[in-house]
């Protein structure tokens, strides 16, 4: 009977996961585009066109995500790379769901690992950001891959038959470092997670009576991709500008947060865009309940191994819980502009610990009360599905159809040999008359220690005929003198 109940629970969980993922796919193909998506596609195309990032155009990301996007432009021109980018975002999300489930399986060896994927697919916040073409999900995926390998290394599972100089080899710590480094080269926002990973390994090394080379392997894995990136940066010809672009420039640009204040609880209040309904809706309440439960379970898991003296999983539990709370701390206290994409790595751990709460309940009821648990599971699954549909059904009418039509018309009517001052990145294929594009650079300009060149001079020298501001009316974000120039000449 117990085995039959478990099969039913597994089947039900897989069905629910499949439904949620289908909705992710469907919405990802039709939902309106966030302006950041076009910026990343535009920067990618500029690199493919031979322009040097950091030098030829304003750029403050490592190039990892844009290398990842490059194959999209092999598929064709026009809007094809844009739609394919959404498909790629869906594939990345499915892999992230898989990584979350794998992490749970490594820690708990339970069918409830499927529910970790279910919760991640369900969470209204930050559901929409998983649909978009942005580096956050991919960086989190590689960081979670690093965590999985690090925990495998902690479990000291040598690969069968793999030897070096006659000794069994455990490659997991090297692979952990390698994946962590790749995540940094996609998006430096994962640095807190990498920092926790290294700190835990350092602590573990100090506590070991018989020292192992795990820490050294982790550092080697981290160093290899970063060293190659450093060599590539040298080939650009201006290392100082590269370093400035990746360090000081983001800090300076984010000083606009002094004007546009975003509190950490901003998106946890009623919001029809995220929760599908106005007021304190069921979607909002269930989202908050999952987050709160996850925080309490994470706090318990952080201290439980040390209270019970369980050394077997103590370091793994410390790694996961400390990473979760570090991400939360950085979001609340450090991150200046608290956009919802910053919640992506936090959401992964919310899903993990929400599933952990279910697993605790399952372990207490599976012997004598599995029928009760099965009933609760059925009711909970139906309830979760109904809330999910209520949250996401309104989003089906918020489509990208008008944007696709507009861009298709532009691509068909304006030769790509023309210059366009593109303030959003949507025109992608056209020549750029100015060093900066695709972002509201006028808002950040007063804070930059390396000032941007004259916009009016650049437009005159290139004889630019077109300015694309998009639906956001981005010309309003330019410096006053630039707004005045454009209003007169365009």
C-alpha positions as CSV (number, residue, x, y, z in Angstrom):
1,X,0.0,0.0,0.0
2,X,2.8,2.4,0.9
3,X,4.5,1.8,-2.5
4,X,1.2,2.4,-4.3
5,X,0.6,5.7,-2.5
6,X,4.2,6.8,-3.4
7,X,3.6,6.0,-7.1
8,X,0.4,8.0,-7.0
9,X,2.2,10.9,-5.4
10,X,5.0,10.8,-8.0
11,X,2.6,10.6,-10.9
12,X,0.5,13.4,-9.6
13,X,3.5,15.6,-9.0
14,X,4.8,15.0,-12.5
15,X,1.4,15.8,-14.1
16,X,1.3,19.1,-12.1
17,X,4.9,19.9,-13.1
18,X,4.1,19.2,-16.7
19,X,1.0,21.5,-16.6
20,X,3.0,24.4,-15.0
21,X,5.8,24.0,-17.5
22,X,3.4,24.0,-20.4
23,X,2.0,27.3,-19.2
24,X,5.6,28.7,-18.9
25,X,6.2,27.7,-22.6
26,X,2.9,29.1,-23.8
27,X,3.3,32.5,-22.0
28,X,7.0,32.7,-22.9
29,X,6.1,32.6,-26.6
30,X,3.3,35.2,-26.4
31,X,3.9,37.6,-23.5
32,X,5.0,41.1,-24.2
33,X,8.7,41.8,-24.2
34,X,10.6,43.6,-21.4
35,X,13.0,46.3,-22.8
36,X,16.0,44.6,-21.2
37,X,15.5,41.6,-23.5
38,X,16.2,43.7,-26.6
39,X,19.2,45.3,-25.0
40,X,20.9,41.9,-24.6
41,X,20.1,40.9,-28.1
42,X,21.4,44.2,-29.5
43,X,24.6,43.9,-27.6
44,X,25.0,40.4,-28.9
45,X,24.6,41.4,-32.5
46,X,27.0,44.3,-32.0
47,X,29.7,41.8,-30.8
48,X,28.9,39.5,-33.8
49,X,29.3,42.5,-36.1
50,X,32.8,43.1,-34.9
51,X,32.3,45.9,-32.4
52,X,34.4,45.5,-29.2
53,X,32.4,45.5,-26.0
54,X,33.6,48.1,-23.4
55,X,35.6,50.0,-26.0
56,X,33.3,50.5,-29.0
57,X,30.1,50.6,-27.0
58,X,29.0,51.1,-23.4
59,X,28.8,47.7,-21.8
60,X,28.9,46.6,-18.2
61,X,28.3,42.8,-18.3
62,X,30.8,40.0,-18.8
63,X,30.2,38.5,-22.3
64,X,29.1,35.0,-21.2
65,X,25.4,35.5,-21.7
66,X,25.9,37.2,-25.1
67,X,28.2,34.3,-26.3
68,X,25.3,32.0,-25.2
69,X,22.8,34.1,-27.3
70,X,25.1,34.2,-30.4
71,X,23.7,31.0,-32.1
72,X,20.2,32.7,-32.2
73,X,21.4,34.8,-35.1
74,X,22.4,31.8,-37.1
75,X,18.7,30.8,-37.3
76,X,17.8,33.8,-39.4
77,X,17.1,37.5,-39.4
78,X,14.2,39.7,-38.6
79,X,12.2,38.7,-35.5
80,X,13.4,35.1,-35.6
81,X,16.2,35.5,-33.0
82,X,13.8,37.3,-30.7
83,X,11.3,34.5,-30.7
84,X,14.0,31.9,-30.5
85,X,15.5,33.7,-27.6
86,X,12.2,33.2,-25.7
87,X,12.4,29.5,-26.5
88,X,16.0,29.4,-25.2
89,X,14.8,31.1,-22.0
90,X,12.2,28.3,-21.6
91,X,14.9,25.6,-22.0
92,X,17.1,27.3,-19.5
93,X,14.2,27.5,-17.0
94,X,13.4,23.8,-17.5
95,X,17.1,23.0,-16.8
96,X,17.0,25.2,-13.7
97,X,13.9,23.3,-12.5
98,X,15.9,20.1,-13.1
99,X,18.9,21.4,-11.2
100,X,16.7,22.4,-8.2
101,X,15.1,18.9,-8.2
102,X,18.5,17.2,-8.4
103,X,19.8,19.3,-5.5
104,X,16.8,18.2,-3.4
105,X,17.3,14.6,-4.4
106,X,20.9,14.7,-3.3
107,X,20.0,16.1,0.1
108,X,16.8,14.2,0.8
109,X,16.6,11.1,-1.5
110,X,12.8,11.6,-1.8
111,X,10.2,11.8,-4.5
112,X,9.4,15.2,-3.1
113,X,12.2,16.5,-5.2
114,X,9.6,16.8,-8.0
115,X,7.7,19.2,-5.8
116,X,10.7,21.5,-5.6
117,X,10.3,21.9,-9.4
118,X,6.5,22.3,-9.0
119,X,7.0,25.2,-6.5
120,X,9.6,26.9,-8.7
121,X,7.3,26.7,-11.7
122,X,4.4,27.9,-9.6
123,X,5.8,30.9,-7.7
124,X,4.0,34.1,-9.0
125,X,7.1,36.1,-7.9
126,X,9.3,36.1,-10.0
127,X,7.4,34.0,-12.6
128,X,7.5,36.6,-15.4
129,X,11.2,37.0,-15.2
130,X,11.8,33.4,-15.9
131,X,10.1,33.9,-19.3
132,X,12.5,36.6,-20.4
133,X,15.7,36.7,-22.4
134,X,18.0,37.8,-19.6
135,X,21.2,36.5,-18.0
136,X,19.8,35.9,-14.5
137,X,18.3,32.5,-15.0
138,X,21.3,31.2,-16.9
139,X,23.7,32.5,-14.3
140,X,21.6,30.9,-11.5
141,X,21.5,27.6,-13.5
142,X,25.3,27.4,-13.6
143,X,25.6,28.5,-10.0
144,X,23.2,25.7,-9.0
145,X,25.3,23.3,-11.1
146,X,28.3,24.4,-9.1
147,X,26.4,23.8,-5.8
148,X,25.4,20.3,-7.0
149,X,29.0,19.4,-7.8
150,X,30.2,20.9,-4.6
151,X,27.8,18.8,-2.5
152,X,28.8,15.7,-4.5
153,X,32.4,16.5,-3.6
154,X,31.4,16.9,0.1
155,X,29.8,13.4,-0.1
156,X,33.2,12.2,-1.4
157,X,31.8,10.2,-4.3
158,X,34.8,9.3,-6.4
159,X,33.9,8.5,-10.0
160,X,34.2,4.8,-10.5
161,X,37.3,3.8,-12.4
162,X,38.7,7.4,-12.6
163,X,42.2,7.5,-11.3
164,X,45.3,9.7,-11.6
165,X,48.8,8.5,-10.6
166,X,47.2,5.4,-9.2
167,X,44.8,7.2,-6.9
168,X,41.0,7.6,-7.1
169,X,40.1,11.0,-8.2
170,X,37.1,13.1,-7.0
171,X,36.6,15.8,-9.8
172,X,33.5,17.3,-8.3
173,X,35.2,20.2,-6.5
174,X,37.0,21.3,-9.7
175,X,33.7,21.0,-11.6
176,X,32.0,23.1,-8.9
177,X,34.6,25.8,-9.2
178,X,34.4,25.7,-13.0
179,X,30.6,26.1,-13.0
180,X,30.7,28.9,-10.4
181,X,33.2,30.7,-12.6
182,X,31.0,30.3,-15.7
183,X,28.1,31.8,-13.7
184,X,30.2,34.8,-12.8
185,X,31.1,35.3,-16.5
186,X,27.4,35.3,-17.3
187,X,26.3,37.7,-14.5
188,X,28.4,38.9,-11.5
189,X,25.2,39.1,-9.4
190,X,25.9,35.5,-8.4
191,X,29.1,36.6,-6.6
192,X,27.4,36.3,-3.1
193,X,26.7,32.6,-3.9
194,X,30.2,31.9,-5.1
195,X,31.6,33.7,-2.0
196,X,29.6,31.5,0.3
197,X,30.7,28.4,-1.6
198,X,34.4,29.3,-1.1
199,X,33.9,30.4,2.5
200,X,32.2,27.1,3.4
201,X,35.0,25.2,1.7
202,X,37.6,27.2,3.7
203,X,35.8,26.5,6.9
204,X,35.6,22.8,6.1
205,X,39.3,22.7,5.4
206,X,40.2,24.3,8.7
207,X,37.9,21.8,10.6
208,X,39.4,18.8,8.9
209,X,41.8,16.7,10.9
210,X,43.1,15.0,7.8
211,X,43.4,17.7,5.1
212,X,42.0,17.1,1.7
213,X,42.7,19.0,-1.6
214,X,39.1,19.9,-2.1
215,X,39.6,23.6,-1.5
216,X,42.5,23.6,-3.9
217,X,40.5,21.8,-6.6
218,X,37.6,24.4,-6.1
219,X,40.0,27.3,-6.5
220,X,41.6,25.7,-9.6
221,X,38.1,25.2,-11.1
222,X,37.3,28.9,-10.4
223,X,40.5,30.1,-11.8
224,X,40.5,28.4,-15.2
225,X,37.6,30.2,-16.9
226,X,38.4,33.5,-15.2
227,X,42.0,33.3,-16.5
228,X,40.8,32.7,-20.0
229,X,38.5,35.7,-19.7
230,X,41.4,37.8,-18.6
231,X,43.5,36.8,-21.6
232,X,40.5,37.7,-23.9
233,X,40.2,41.1,-22.1
234,X,43.8,41.8,-22.9
235,X,43.3,41.2,-26.6
236,X,40.7,44.1,-26.6
237,X,43.6,46.5,-26.2
238,X,42.4,48.6,-23.2
239,X,42.4,46.5,-20.0
240,X,41.8,49.6,-17.9
241,X,38.5,50.4,-19.7
242,X,37.4,46.7,-19.4
243,X,38.1,46.8,-15.6
244,X,36.3,50.1,-15.2
245,X,33.3,48.8,-17.2
246,X,32.9,45.8,-15.0
247,X,33.5,47.4,-11.6
248,X,33.1,51.2,-11.3
249,X,30.6,51.7,-14.2
250,X,27.8,49.5,-12.7
251,X,28.2,51.2,-9.3
252,X,28.1,54.7,-10.8
253,X,25.2,53.9,-13.1
254,X,23.2,52.4,-10.2
255,X,23.4,55.7,-8.4
256,X,20.2,56.6,-10.1
257,X,18.7,54.6,-7.3
258,X,19.0,57.8,-5.2
259,X,16.3,59.2,-7.4
260,X,14.3,56.0,-8.2
261,X,13.9,54.5,-4.7
262,X,12.8,50.8,-4.7
263,X,12.1,49.3,-1.3
264,X,12.7,45.5,-0.9
265,X,9.0,44.8,-0.2
266,X,7.8,46.7,-3.3
267,X,6.7,43.6,-5.3
268,X,5.2,41.8,-2.3
269,X,2.1,44.2,-2.2
270,X,-0.9,43.7,-4.4
271,X,0.1,43.9,-8.0
272,X,-2.0,42.7,-10.9
273,X,1.0,42.2,-13.2
274,X,2.5,39.5,-11.0
275,X,-0.5,38.1,-9.2
276,X,-3.1,38.4,-11.9
277,X,-5.7,40.0,-9.7
278,X,-6.0,43.2,-7.7
279,X,-6.0,43.4,-3.9
280,X,-4.9,40.7,-1.5
281,X,-5.7,37.9,-4.0
282,X,-5.3,34.1,-3.5
283,X,-2.2,34.2,-5.8
284,X,-0.5,36.8,-3.6
285,X,-1.4,35.0,-0.3
286,X,-0.2,31.6,-1.5
287,X,3.0,33.1,-2.9
288,X,3.7,34.8,0.5
289,X,2.8,31.6,2.4
290,X,5.3,29.6,0.4
291,X,8.0,32.2,0.9
292,X,7.4,32.4,4.7
293,X,7.3,28.6,5.1
294,X,10.6,28.4,3.1
295,X,12.3,31.0,5.3
296,X,11.4,29.2,8.5
297,X,12.5,25.8,7.2
298,X,15.8,27.2,5.9
299,X,16.5,28.7,9.4
300,X,15.8,25.3,10.9
301,X,18.0,23.4,8.4
302,X,20.8,25.9,9.1
303,X,21.1,25.0,12.8
304,X,19.6,21.5,13.0
305,X,22.7,19.5,12.0
306,X,24.8,21.3,14.6
307,X,22.1,20.8,17.3
308,X,21.7,17.1,16.6
309,X,25.4,16.5,16.0
310,X,24.8,15.2,12.5
311,X,28.1,15.7,10.8
312,X,27.1,13.7,7.7
313,X,25.1,16.5,6.1
314,X,26.1,19.6,8.2
315,X,28.3,21.2,5.6
316,X,25.8,20.6,2.8
317,X,23.0,22.1,4.9
318,X,25.2,25.0,5.8
319,X,26.1,25.7,2.2
320,X,22.5,25.7,1.0
321,X,21.0,27.7,3.8
322,X,23.8,30.2,4.0
323,X,23.6,30.8,0.3
324,X,19.8,31.4,0.6
325,X,20.1,33.9,3.4
326,X,23.1,35.6,1.8
327,X,21.0,36.2,-1.4
328,X,18.2,37.6,0.8
329,X,20.6,39.9,2.7
330,X,22.1,41.2,-0.5
331,X,18.6,41.8,-2.0
332,X,17.4,43.7,1.1
333,X,20.5,45.6,2.1
334,X,23.0,45.8,-0.8
335,X,21.2,45.8,-4.2
336,X,20.4,49.4,-5.1
337,X,17.7,48.9,-7.7
338,X,15.5,46.0,-6.4
339,X,14.1,44.7,-9.7
340,X,12.3,41.4,-9.7
341,X,15.0,39.6,-11.6
342,X,17.1,39.8,-8.4
343,X,14.6,37.4,-6.8
344,X,15.4,34.6,-9.3
345,X,18.2,32.9,-7.3
346,X,16.2,33.5,-4.1
347,X,13.2,31.8,-5.6
348,X,15.2,28.6,-6.3
349,X,15.8,28.2,-2.6
350,X,12.3,29.2,-1.7
351,X,11.1,26.3,-3.9
352,X,13.7,24.0,-2.4
353,X,12.7,24.7,1.2
354,X,9.0,24.7,0.5
355,X,9.4,21.2,-0.8
356,X,11.5,20.4,2.2
357,X,8.5,21.3,4.4
358,X,6.3,18.9,2.5
359,X,9.0,16.2,2.8
360,X,9.1,16.6,6.6
361,X,5.4,16.1,6.7
362,X,5.6,13.1,4.4
363,X,8.3,11.4,6.6
364,X,6.0,11.8,9.7
365,X,2.9,10.4,8.0
366,X,4.1,7.9,5.4
367,X,3.9,4.8,7.7
368,X,0.6,5.2,9.6
369,X,-1.1,8.1,7.9
370,X,-0.2,7.9,4.2
371,X,-3.9,8.0,3.3
372,X,-4.3,11.3,5.1
373,X,-1.2,12.6,3.3
374,X,-2.6,11.5,0.0
375,X,-5.8,13.3,0.6
376,X,-3.9,16.5,1.6
377,X,-1.7,16.1,-1.4
378,X,-4.7,15.9,-3.8
379,X,-6.5,18.9,-2.2
380,X,-3.3,20.9,-2.2
381,X,-2.5,20.1,-5.8
382,X,-6.0,21.0,-7.0
383,X,-5.8,24.2,-5.0
384,X,-2.3,25.1,-6.3
385,X,-3.5,24.5,-9.9
386,X,-6.5,26.7,-9.5
387,X,-4.5,29.5,-8.0
388,X,-1.9,29.1,-10.8
389,X,-4.6,29.4,-13.5
390,X,-6.2,32.4,-11.7
391,X,-2.8,34.2,-11.6
392,X,-1.7,33.5,-15.2
393,X,-4.9,33.4,-17.2
394,X,-5.0,37.3,-17.4
395,X,-1.5,37.3,-18.8
396,X,-2.6,35.4,-22.0
397,X,-4.0,38.7,-23.4
398,X,-0.8,40.7,-22.7
399,X,0.8,39.6,-26.0
400,X,3.9,40.7,-28.0
401,X,1.9,40.8,-31.3
402,X,2.0,44.5,-31.8
403,X,5.8,44.7,-31.1
404,X,6.5,41.9,-33.6
405,X,4.4,43.7,-36.2
406,X,6.2,47.0,-35.6
407,X,9.7,45.5,-35.7
408,X,8.9,43.5,-38.9
409,X,7.7,46.8,-40.6
410,X,10.9,48.5,-39.5
411,X,13.2,45.7,-40.7
412,X,11.4,45.6,-44.1
413,X,11.3,49.3,-44.7
414,X,14.7,50.7,-43.5
415,X,18.0,49.4,-44.9
416,X,20.3,48.0,-42.2
417,X,23.0,50.3,-43.6
418,X,21.3,53.2,-41.9
419,X,22.3,54.6,-38.5
420,X,19.6,54.5,-35.8
421,X,20.0,56.0,-32.3
422,X,18.3,53.1,-30.6
423,X,17.4,53.9,-27.0
424,X,15.8,50.5,-26.3
425,X,17.8,48.0,-28.4
426,X,14.7,46.9,-30.4
427,X,16.1,47.7,-33.9
428,X,19.0,45.3,-33.3
429,X,20.6,45.1,-36.8
430,X,21.2,48.8,-37.5
431,X,24.4,50.8,-37.2
432,X,24.9,52.7,-34.0
433,X,25.9,56.4,-34.2
434,X,26.7,56.7,-30.5
435,X,28.8,54.9,-27.9
436,X,25.8,54.1,-25.7
437,X,22.5,52.5,-26.7
438,X,19.7,50.4,-25.4
439,X,19.5,51.8,-21.8
440,X,18.5,55.1,-20.3
441,X,22.1,56.4,-20.3
442,X,21.0,60.0,-19.9
443,X,19.8,59.3,-16.3
444,X,23.2,57.8,-15.4
445,X,25.4,60.3,-17.2
446,X,25.7,62.8,-14.3
447,X,27.2,60.0,-12.1
448,X,29.8,58.7,-14.6
449,X,33.4,59.5,-13.8
450,X,34.3,58.8,-17.4
451,X,31.8,61.1,-19.3
452,X,30.1,60.0,-22.5
453,X,30.9,61.9,-25.7
454,X,28.5,64.6,-27.1
455,X,25.4,63.0,-28.5
456,X,24.5,65.8,-30.9
457,X,28.0,65.7,-32.4
458,X,27.8,61.9,-32.9
459,X,24.4,62.3,-34.6
460,X,25.7,65.0,-36.9
461,X,28.9,63.2,-37.8
462,X,27.0,60.0,-38.7
463,X,24.1,61.9,-40.4
464,X,21.7,59.8,-38.4
465,X,18.1,60.0,-39.8
466,X,16.3,58.0,-37.2
467,X,15.8,57.9,-33.4
468,X,14.0,54.9,-31.9
469,X,12.6,55.6,-28.4
470,X,10.1,52.7,-28.1
471,X,6.9,52.7,-26.1
472,X,8.8,53.9,-23.1
473,X,9.5,57.3,-24.7
474,X,13.1,57.0,-23.8
475,X,14.0,60.4,-25.2
476,X,12.6,61.8,-22.0
477,X,15.5,60.1,-20.1
478,X,18.2,61.9,-22.1
479,X,20.1,64.9,-20.7
480,X,18.1,68.2,-21.2
481,X,20.4,69.5,-23.9
482,X,20.1,66.2,-25.8
483,X,16.3,66.2,-25.5
484,X,16.3,69.8,-26.9
485,X,18.5,68.8,-29.8
486,X,16.4,65.8,-30.8
487,X,13.1,67.7,-30.5
488,X,14.5,70.3,-33.0
489,X,16.1,67.9,-35.5
490,X,13.8,64.8,-35.4
